[in-house]
Amino acid sequence: MTSRESALVDITPEVLLKAYACGIFPMAESAEDPALYWIEPERRGIIPLDRFHVPSRLARTVRSARFTVVVDCDFDAVVDGCSQPMPGRARTWINNRIRNLYRKLYERGDCHTVEVYEANTLVGGLYGVSLGRAFFGESMFHRARDASKVALVHLVARLKAGRYRLLDTQFVTDHLRTFGAIEVSRSAYHKLLDAALAGEADFGALALDRPISGSTALAYLSAR
């Protein structure tokens, strides 16, 4: 289900968070289209945090010293990466209104980034919205093999450490299925969302001011 918002309608960060709490999120048709569409899929993508799967080859990469992973250091660079065309993604839905809205959420502490660096160069990452005990993944990118996957592993470790209950991926791709992503009905999603909104999680349960090692991230994934 979608509905189109006028390009002239002002959407504030407060309105955006209320929309997430109701199970809807905005997208644009393209970077050039100033209008936003409110989206509420019939089938919603989620990754059950207790069933998150890390393939063994990726686990070795996560443990290695190849990448340095930090959070909330360079929002604009992450969104720039997510906005660029990639194989399988010829154009972006991130327009200036989307960028500015989520930057405001980031400045409030309601939007977070996970950033993956290789030799001091940003090579992958993701961003999303935190509300209650739910995290809503918005977009990810990579410029080096496995970089976005490593970002996702670190995100889930942080969510588990912070006692989150829901990781919303909006839709399910073959890529996300390898980590355990599933689709649920709209009604089932709303039950999960309502439960996740009852309470507060802590995105900063793992340090915000320094990198977290891959071994530490994997240890949190295996914790019950």
C-alpha positions in Angstrom: 0.0 0.0 0.0 1.4 3.4 -0.9 0.1 7.0 -0.7 1.8 10.0 -2.3 2.6 13.1 -0.3 2.7 16.5 -2.0 6.1 17.9 -2.6 5.0 20.9 -0.6 3.9 19.1 2.5 6.4 19.4 5.3 7.3 16.2 7.1 9.1 16.8 10.4 11.2 14.3 12.3 8.4 13.9 14.8 5.9 13.0 12.1 8.5 10.6 10.6 8.9 8.8 13.9 5.1 8.6 14.4 4.9 7.0 10.9 7.4 4.3 11.9 5.4 3.6 15.0 2.4 3.0 12.8 4.3 0.7 10.5 4.8 3.0 7.5 7.9 4.6 6.0 8.7 7.1 3.2 10.4 6.6 -0.1 10.9 8.7 -3.2 10.4 7.6 -6.8 13.9 8.8 -7.6 16.5 11.3 -6.5 15.0 13.9 -8.8 11.4 13.5 -7.6 10.7 15.9 -4.7 7.6 13.9 -3.6 7.6 11.2 -1.0 5.4 8.1 -0.9 4.3 6.5 2.4 4.8 2.7 2.1 3.2 -0.1 4.1 4.0 -3.4 2.4 1.5 -6.3 2.5 4.5 -8.5 3.4 7.2 -7.1 5.6 10.8 -8.1 5.8 12.4 -8.7 9.1 15.5 -10.5 10.5 14.7 -12.4 13.7 17.6 -11.4 15.9 17.7 -14.8 17.6 18.1 -16.6 14.3 20.6 -14.3 12.6 23.0 -16.5 10.6 26.6 -15.6 9.7 28.1 -17.9 7.0 31.5 -19.3 8.1 33.4 -17.6 5.3 32.0 -14.2 6.4 32.7 -15.0 10.0 36.4 -15.3 9.1 36.3 -12.0 7.4 34.6 -10.4 10.4 37.3 -11.7 12.7 40.1 -10.5 10.5 41.8 -7.2 10.8 40.9 -6.2 7.2 38.1 -3.8 8.2 37.6 -1.2 11.0 34.0 -0.8 12.0 32.6 2.3 13.8 29.2 3.9 14.3 27.8 7.4 14.0 30.9 9.1 12.6 30.0 10.3 9.1 26.3 10.2 8.3 26.6 12.2 5.1 29.3 9.9 3.7 27.1 6.8 4.4 24.1 8.3 2.7 26.2 9.3 -0.2 27.3 5.7 -0.5 23.7 4.4 -0.3 22.7 6.9 -2.9 25.1 5.8 -5.6 24.1 3.3 -8.3 25.3 -0.2 -7.8 25.0 -3.6 -9.6 21.3 -4.4 -9.3 20.4 -0.9 -8.3 20.6 1.5 -11.3 19.1 4.5 -9.5 18.4 5.7 -6.0 15.3 6.5 -4.1 17.1 8.8 -1.7 16.2 12.4 -2.7 17.1 15.6 -0.9 14.0 15.5 1.3 14.9 12.0 2.5 18.5 13.0 3.1 17.6 16.1 5.1 14.9 14.3 7.2 17.2 11.5 8.2 20.0 13.9 9.0 17.7 15.6 11.4 16.9 12.3 13.0 20.7 11.5 13.2 21.3 14.9 14.9 18.6 13.9 17.5 20.1 10.5 18.1 17.2 8.6 16.5 19.1 7.6 13.3 22.4 5.7 13.3 25.1 4.6 10.9 27.4 1.7 10.9 30.6 2.4 8.9 33.2 0.1 7.5 36.7 1.4 6.7 39.6 -0.3 4.9 42.9 1.6 5.2 41.0 4.7 6.4 38.7 4.7 3.4 35.0 4.2 3.8 34.1 1.1 1.8 30.7 0.1 3.2 28.0 0.9 5.7 24.3 1.2 6.5 21.9 3.5 8.2 18.6 3.2 10.0 16.2 4.4 12.6 16.0 3.4 16.2 12.7 3.7 18.0 11.9 1.9 21.3 13.3 -1.6 20.9 12.9 -1.6 17.1 15.5 -0.8 14.5 14.4 0.0 11.0 17.1 -0.6 8.4 17.0 1.9 5.6 19.8 1.3 3.1 23.3 -0.2 2.9 26.2 0.0 0.4 29.6 -1.5 -0.3 32.6 -0.6 -2.4 34.6 -3.6 -1.3 33.6 -7.2 -1.1 31.8 -8.1 2.1 31.8 -4.6 3.5 28.0 -4.2 3.7 27.8 -7.7 5.2 30.3 -6.9 7.9 28.3 -3.7 8.7 25.1 -5.8 9.1 26.9 -8.3 11.4 28.1 -5.4 13.6 24.6 -3.9 13.6 23.0 -7.1 14.7 25.6 -7.6 17.4 24.9 -4.1 18.7 21.1 -4.7 18.6 21.5 -7.8 20.6 23.7 -6.1 23.1 21.3 -3.3 23.4 18.3 -5.6 24.0 16.4 -4.7 20.8 13.5 -7.0 19.8 12.9 -6.1 16.1 15.1 -5.6 13.1 12.9 -4.3 10.2 14.4 -4.7 6.7 11.3 -3.4 4.9 11.7 -5.9 2.1 13.5 -9.3 1.7 16.2 -9.8 -0.9 18.2 -13.0 -1.7 21.1 -11.3 0.0 19.2 -10.8 3.2 17.8 -14.3 3.2 21.3 -15.7 3.6 21.3 -14.0 7.1 17.9 -15.4 8.0 15.5 -12.7 6.8 11.9 -13.7 6.4 8.6 -12.1 5.4 5.7 -11.7 7.7 2.2 -10.6 7.1 1.2 -7.0 7.9 -0.9 -8.1 10.9 2.0 -10.2 12.3 4.4 -7.3 11.7 2.2 -5.0 13.7 2.2 -7.4 16.7 6.0 -7.5 16.6 6.2 -3.8 16.2 3.8 -3.1 19.1 5.8 -5.4 21.4 9.1 -3.7 20.3 7.8 -0.2 21.0 7.0 -1.1 24.6 10.3 -0.3 26.2 13.7 1.2 25.4 16.8 -0.3 23.9 20.3 1.1 24.0 22.1 1.5 20.7 25.2 2.5 22.7 25.4 -0.6 24.8 28.5 -1.3 22.9 30.9 1.6 22.8 30.0 4.5 20.5 33.4 6.2 20.6 35.7 3.5 19.4 35.8 0.6 17.0 34.4 -2.8 18.1 36.4 -5.8 17.0 34.9 -8.5 14.9 35.5 -11.1 17.6 33.5 -9.0 20.0 30.7 -8.6 17.5 30.5 -12.4 16.9 30.6 -13.1 20.6 27.4 -11.0 21.1 25.8 -12.8 18.2 26.3 -16.2 19.9 25.1 -14.9 23.3 21.5 -15.9 24.3 
